[in-house]
Amino acid sequence: MPREAARKGGVRILDAVKMYGAEGSGVLAVDHCTFDVPAGEITVVVGPSGCGKTTLLNAIAGFHSLSSGSIYLDEEMLCGPGRLKAAPGPDRIVVFQNGALFPWKTNIDNVAFGPIMQGLMRRRHAYEKARQMMADAGLRGIENNYPGEISSGVRRRVEIVRALMTDPKILLLDEPYRALDSLTKSVMHEALLEIFYRNRVTIFFITHDLEEAIFLGHRVVIMTTRPCRPKKILDIDIPHPRDYSVLTTRRFREFMDETAAAVHEEAIKAFDAGEKER
Amino acid sequence: MSESELAVDMAPNVTSWALTRHRFSEWLKSPRPYLMLIGFAGFLGFWYLSVEVWKLPRFAEMPGPTQVLREWFSPDPTYGLSVFVEEYYLHIWVSTRRIAIAFFLATAIGVPLGLLLGWSVRFKQYVFPVFEFLRPVPPLAWVPLAIVMFQGSETPVIFLTFLASFYATALNTMLGVESIDVSYIRAASCLGAKRWQVFRHVIVPGALPFIFTGLQISVGVAWFSLVAGEMVSGQYGLGYVINTSYTMVRYPTIVIGMVTLGIVGYVTSAAIRFLGNSMMQWRVRELALGGDR
């Protein structure tokens, strides 16, 4: 399964515009955004809080409509002229900022939820696969616990396993590690990369943490503050597989130096504009 | 493979009963029960002294605690009602039965209505204004119409009891649905759940904590309006006991009725709390870990 998945999940965003509120008086959240998310790679979008990057993710996921422009998934139009809101679907699974494991279901019930809802597998097979996937991700032993009983870092990992159960084309991660402390975060990064190497699923990752972006991404898209538009797109040529030793390499520092100024500039603009934390 | 998961798998065996037992033994070890006893002793002591010893001006007519206790546990009560009299249990039974019917109806109608109100914006736009208009009308104001609308003495009382319960249940259920984080609904539809699957797997369980809060309130207000209803009509029930004892000048019996109401009311709400805990294991276990996430 991992091999052919490598060619799936490329997203092309073409001239996307999102305006909130009434025409004219509205707030422009996304301003003529165009960039590619290459299939089988990790693309990280970095921008100040509230810049509109989540709006873009919501448009790909099908939670919000675009005002104009179009988004393609593997050459297939998700939304565009004539249909400005994509339909949510199991080919694009979101991992939410605050986590969205159902607290009333046990971890394994959560993981097996997707295939059962989609009628893809018999219950027994779904649970077998869920058990296997959790074991592969080092999550054995917590199957019958509820999400409220495990740490938030482990919850995030369970949520990613849940997302991978039905082989989505692309994972959409919306600042998934925002609420974690930096030690947990570093463990989570390596765990995410490990999952990525095993599954080769395309990942679209949103963050405001530049170091996280460069460490994880094949491609880093730095956004301007609201309205958001790519300010700088970098291809990070640090070879994969990566681990934490990358952080101390010269190449990594060079990327940091190259981008820090751009990000900082946007952060100041965002601050001056009195943007609220979103 | 599944047999080898020992360490963490112990936790799922925490049942609400085990938790209740654990909490009870912790409670006995803390100073709380003893402080509570002192509180009760203070209250009863004040009652005793002011009524039976000092005979304070406004208290002289009141039944004292020893008088009430003697009457309550007397095989041959002066005013006709004690734990040895069959009629006492008949009153309790009649009131409890009315509560049970009214509460059952309020839940059976209130929960689905609340779910619909929270789930469908269109439905809410039709129904909610009417609901909000009727809700502030106190059950007692319904007494005349209830008597006109329903035959006999039983149905009007049940109707009055039902009303307040119904509002509490429906409103809390609606708020429960509205309190659900939109991320859960989005996650479910991302994972391929259809609309009714989202309803069954996200909306209903997500609203459950609020629903049970509603049921707790509901059973409380049911007793409120039951007693009011029973004072107006009927030949049995604890509200009836209190009211007739007043007109017949059987003061200790009034207090027996009041205390009995307190006990039975407490038992019903504890039963609902217990039911809620056993239906929401995830919450019980989350709270057992001391987290309120």
Chai-1 contact restraints between the chains, C-beta under 6 A:
chainA,res_idxA,chainB,res_idxB,connection_type,confidence,min_distance_angstrom,max_distance_angstrom,comment,restraint_id
A,F63,B,R186,contact,1.0,0.0,6.0,A-B,restraint_1
A,P88,B,S189,contact,1.0,0.0,6.0,A-B,restraint_2
A,P88,B,C190,contact,1.0,0.0,6.0,A-B,restraint_3
A,P90,B,G192,contact,1.0,0.0,6.0,A-B,restraint_4
A,I93,B,C190,contact,1.0,0.0,6.0,A-B,restraint_5
A,V94,B,C190,contact,1.0,0.0,6.0,A-B,restraint_6
A,F96,B,S183,contact,1.0,0.0,6.0,A-B,restraint_7
A,A100,B,S183,contact,1.0,0.0,6.0,A-B,restraint_8
A,A100,B,Y184,contact,1.0,0.0,6.0,A-B,restraint_9
A,A100,B,A187,contact,1.0,0.0,6.0,A-B,restraint_10
A,P103,B,W282,contact,1.0,0.0,6.0,A-B,restraint_11
A,W104,B,P205,contact,1.0,0.0,6.0,A-B,restraint_12
A,W104,B,W282,contact,1.0,0.0,6.0,A-B,restraint_13
A,F113,B,L191,contact,1.0,0.0,6.0,A-B,restraint_14
A,G114,B,L191,contact,1.0,0.0,6.0,A-B,restraint_15
A,G114,B,G192,contact,1.0,0.0,6.0,A-B,restraint_16
A,M117,B,L191,contact,1.0,0.0,6.0,A-B,restraint_17
A,M117,B,G192,contact,1.0,0.0,6.0,A-B,restraint_18
A,M117,B,A193,contact,1.0,0.0,6.0,A-B,restraint_19
A,M117,B,Q197,contact,1.0,0.0,6.0,A-B,restraint_20
A,Q118,B,G192,contact,1.0,0.0,6.0,A-B,restraint_21
A,G141,B,E5,contact,1.0,0.0,6.0,A-B,restraint_22
A,G141,B,V8,contact,1.0,0.0,6.0,A-B,restraint_23
A,I142,B,V8,contact,1.0,0.0,6.0,A-B,restraint_24
A,N144,B,D9,contact,1.0,0.0,6.0,A-B,restraint_25
A,N144,B,P12,contact,1.0,0.0,6.0,A-B,restraint_26
A,N145,B,A11,contact,1.0,0.0,6.0,A-B,restraint_27
A,Y146,B,W282,contact,1.0,0.0,6.0,A-B,restraint_28
A,Y146,B,R285,contact,1.0,0.0,6.0,A-B,restraint_29
A,G148,B,E286,contact,1.0,0.0,6.0,A-B,restraint_30
A,E149,B,R285,contact,1.0,0.0,6.0,A-B,restraint_31
A,E149,B,L289,contact,1.0,0.0,6.0,A-B,restraint_32
